[in-house]
């Protein structure tokens, strides 16, 4: 064969035939994969389980399911001679992966950067602490999100001077319990200081 001689059409026919001779097998593998992914997806949707890990798992399963659907359509179209369906499906799958990643990042970024709760929540923490008998003041209040709907809080309470350690500790525990009950904040660090004024 000369260097610039046009190849015989039989070469392309042979390549196409060998490339797509396992088309039924490819379709079967994709359909089985779709079925396997669908089982945990329907389970999560049916039980309506909540939580950040469950939500991330659900998005990952939906992403995989959509990728299988795109691959199934691409294989069918390529088998019929529409060869651009393969790269088009790859681009679509890549876009789905990117958008799902952006969605998960946007949904959890406040946990990563330690976003502060609302002003109303902070005021609720302070007023709840002050409502406990023996608390004369609250200062250095800090709070941040450490997870979805999980807030870490730390602050100082002031008690009367010369208050016994046991009593001061009891007051701090009472403050912690009341804040947990009133606001749902389970992670609370309380420091006890003597008040500048005494009762």
C-alpha positions in Angstrom: 0.0 0.0 0.0 1.3 3.4 -0.9 1.8 6.0 1.9 -1.0 8.3 0.8 -3.2 5.7 -0.7 -6.8 5.8 0.5 -7.5 2.9 2.9 -9.9 0.3 1.9 -13.5 0.7 3.3 -13.2 -2.9 4.5 -10.7 -1.8 7.1 -13.3 0.5 8.7 -16.0 -2.0 8.5 -13.8 -4.6 10.2 -12.9 -2.1 13.0 -16.5 -1.0 13.5 -17.7 -4.6 13.6 -15.1 -5.7 16.2 -15.7 -2.5 18.2 -19.5 -3.0 18.6 -19.8 -6.8 18.5 -20.2 -6.8 22.3 -22.9 -4.2 22.3 -25.5 -6.4 24.0 -23.0 -7.2 26.7 -22.3 -3.5 27.2 -26.0 -2.8 27.5 -26.5 -5.6 29.9 -23.7 -4.4 32.2 -25.1 -0.8 32.2 -28.6 -2.0 33.0 -27.4 -4.2 35.8 -25.4 -1.3 37.2 -28.5 1.0 37.0 -30.5 -1.6 39.0 -27.8 -2.0 41.6 -27.6 1.8 42.2 -31.4 2.1 42.2 -31.8 -0.2 45.3 -30.0 2.0 47.9 -31.4 5.2 46.2 -35.0 4.1 46.6 -34.3 2.9 50.2 -33.0 6.4 51.2 -35.9 8.1 49.5 -38.4 5.8 51.1 -37.1 5.9 54.6 -36.6 9.7 54.4 -33.5 9.4 56.6 -31.9 12.8 57.3 -28.3 13.8 57.9 -25.4 15.3 56.0 -23.8 11.9 55.3 -27.1 10.5 54.0 -27.7 13.5 51.8 -24.2 13.3 50.3 -24.7 9.6 49.7 -28.0 10.3 48.0 -26.5 12.9 45.7 -23.7 10.5 44.8 -26.1 7.7 44.0 -28.3 10.0 41.8 -25.1 11.2 40.1 -24.1 7.6 39.3 -27.7 6.7 38.2 -27.7 9.7 35.8 -24.2 8.7 34.5 -25.5 5.2 33.8 -28.5 6.6 31.9 -26.2 8.9 29.8 -23.9 5.9 29.1 -26.9 3.7 28.1 -28.1 6.3 25.6 -24.6 6.9 24.3 -24.0 3.2 23.7 -27.3 2.8 21.8 -26.6 5.8 19.6 -23.0 4.8 18.9 -24.2 1.4 18.0 -26.5 3.0 15.4 -23.6 5.0 14.0 -23.9 8.3 15.9 -20.3 8.4 17.1 -20.4 11.9 18.6 -22.8 10.5 21.3 -19.8 9.0 23.1 -17.9 12.3 23.8 -21.2 14.1 24.3 -22.1 11.7 27.1 -18.7 12.1 28.6 -19.1 15.9 28.7 -22.6 15.5 30.3 -21.3 13.1 33.0 -18.4 15.4 33.8 -20.8 18.4 34.1 -23.0 16.4 36.5 -20.0 15.6 38.6 -19.0 19.2 38.8 -22.4 20.5 39.6 -23.0 17.9 42.3 -19.7 18.8 43.9 -20.5 22.5 43.8 -23.9 21.8 45.4 -22.4 19.7 48.2 -19.7 22.4 48.8 -22.3 25.2 48.9 -24.5 23.2 51.3 -21.6 22.5 53.7 -19.3 25.5 53.3 -20.6 27.2 56.5 -19.4 24.2 58.5 -15.9 24.5 56.9 -15.5 28.2 57.7 -17.2 28.2 61.1 -20.1 30.4 60.3 -21.6 32.3 63.3 -25.2 31.6 64.2 -27.9 34.3 64.0 -28.0 37.2 66.3 -31.3 35.9 67.7 -29.6 32.6 68.6 -26.8 34.4 70.4 -29.2 36.6 72.3 -31.2 33.4 73.3 -28.0 31.8 74.7 -27.2 34.9 76.8 -30.7 35.4 78.1 -31.0 31.7 79.0 -27.8 31.7 80.9 -28.7 34.8 82.8 -32.1 33.3 83.8 -30.3 30.6 85.9 -30.2 31.5 89.6 -26.7 32.5 90.7 -25.6 33.9 87.3 -24.8 37.6 87.6 -23.5 38.2 84.1 -22.4 36.6 80.8 -19.4 37.7 78.7 -17.1 36.6 75.9 -19.9 34.7 74.2 -18.6 32.8 71.1 -20.5 30.3 68.8 -19.9 28.7 65.5 -21.3 25.9 63.3 -19.2 22.8 63.5 -21.6 20.7 61.4 -25.1 21.0 59.8 -27.3 22.2 62.6 -24.5 21.6 65.1 -23.3 24.6 67.0 -20.4 24.9 69.4 -20.8 27.6 72.1 -18.4 28.9 74.7 -18.7 31.8 77.2 -18.0 33.0 80.7 -20.6 33.3 83.4 -20.1 35.5 86.5 -21.0 34.3 90.0 -20.8 36.0 93.3 -17.4 36.3 94.8 -16.4 33.7 97.4 -18.9 31.2 95.9 -17.7 27.7 96.8 -16.3 25.7 93.9 -18.9 23.0 94.2 -21.7 25.6 94.0 -20.1 27.4 91.0 -19.8 24.1 89.2 -23.4 23.2 90.0 -24.5 26.6 88.5 -22.4 26.0 85.3 -24.0 22.6 84.9 -27.5 24.0 85.3 -26.7 26.7 82.7 -25.5 24.0 80.3 -28.6 21.9 80.8 -31.0 24.8 80.4 -29.2 26.0 77.2 -29.3 22.5 75.8 -33.0 22.3 76.5 -34.0 25.8 75.3 -31.8 26.1 72.2 -30.7 22.5 71.3 -27.0 23.4 71.6 -25.3 20.2 72.8 -21.7 21.5 72.6 -21.3 24.2 75.3 -18.2 25.1 77.2 -18.7 27.3 80.2 -16.1 29.2 82.3 -17.0 30.5 85.7 -15.6 33.9 86.8 -16.1 35.8 90.1 -18.3 38.9 89.5 -16.8 42.3 90.1 -19.9 43.1 92.2 -21.1 40.8 94.9 -24.7 40.1 95.9 
